[in-house]
């Protein structure tokens, strides 16, 4: 049944059926859907903006995006991290035009309006040049305070939202926190350098759902691994657990035989044991790979451990799939490592990250290929008289494990799209402004 | 060495011919030949470029787009030669232009800065990417042949406008 976009909400309501494993292709890139996403999703939900290690001292700031909006994430002179719309209250000019830096105040390069590190308009003389002559009636300092987002953090991950009275970050993350503890909370982590950034002609949901709920593609898209004998068969994609923690988040954990012992550095074991409970630590010791997505567009990955010399190594990362249009995104990819890891481990982990992931990564290359071609097909699906429905039913009748230690619905084996169905349910409810996003 | 020239003409021509031949090996997808042009102890990196205020460094070496040695370059080449290297199969059409060669002789090595203009098109959309930057190479003679023992390729973009670096710099 063809439904024109005149009523995009009705079309979404009639065609998107996550619980049946049915998603229409047009939603990947439809401009009307994208408009709704920017307003009802990116304008409302919690969004990852930075890792605490990127803001080492008072005055440190990085420039990031929430949806398409540029924001300044800055550590104030009181050490508190705040997030401001990167926009002068006078004429909307950008205050920070660099990727990162350290400053006591932001001075607008257009008319000189100046703001302190807490977002406060600095008032007479400092705030606006010739203020007494130009504004003899005075300026309302309060009204000129920078537009500020709500900020909360979890395990070093800083999130912000424009929804000032919605759910807390803890409520929003819910069950996925238990898993983020293992990925990012097991030790004090640090960002290595800066994010790699590159532009991919793909809708933002395609990579998000890939990290959330697609372990199945690895055997085909990344079959070079087996072809070059870096791994055996499809086990690296299948053995382990798929987890639907709820809330639109999703993850997969690849595990190895516990008899092999932990793949992580021995010297960090005490720190891991301090930060994780016994169940989390037990799982960490079996991790071979660990991928997932925090709704809507923050992905994390401990890639498959691959031998480098006589050592098994993996280089972990955080990813933002930053939308810059209905069918285009900017990838931001950060490499993180345990701050107290041995120097040799850090060196090898970084090498492994760059060689396997990131813009030149042998895995990432193949993924961008898929997302671009899906995007091209989605764009043409907009004009078809029939709705092109896609298949999201893998694992739809599987029952979750009842003895898995972590929260949420965990499934035996990674081949399931359960969390992908919840991703689209959460997404649909947010777009139609039903329930909390 | 001729008066007034830091590097003699013969060396200049040899370096220029070498870099042009290297570019041809890549554009013609003769990857195994290309790999032979590197010494066994080669370091091949491409630092990340960032947008900073004037007067602050805009190159970050702490994290890179490539972080390779001979073995990992070899693995990338092996991958390209499989029938499952989807990102480059069908392959990009590439054309590399190498210019502005500046040679400084050193201790058993030649420091060779050169500009790279890499044209890349793929598929039938008519679109193309330009990957542009400076390569800081170090060349050494081995068995009477010039070989690359270090390459640091600095790309002139803070957000790369190409969907992947499935091509070598």
Interface residues (C-beta under 8 A of the other chain):
Chain A: X97 X98 X99 X100 X101 X192 X193 X194 X196 X197 X198 X199 X200 X201 X221 X223 X224 X227 X228 X330 X335 X350 X351 X354 X355 X358 X359 X360 X362 X364 X365 X366 X368 X369 X370 X372
Chain B: X46 X48 X50 X51 X52 X53 X56 X60 X61 X62 X63 X64 X65 X66 X67 X68 X72 X75 X76 X78 X79 X82 X84 X85 X86 X87 X88 X158 X159 X160 X161 X162 X163 X164 X165 X166
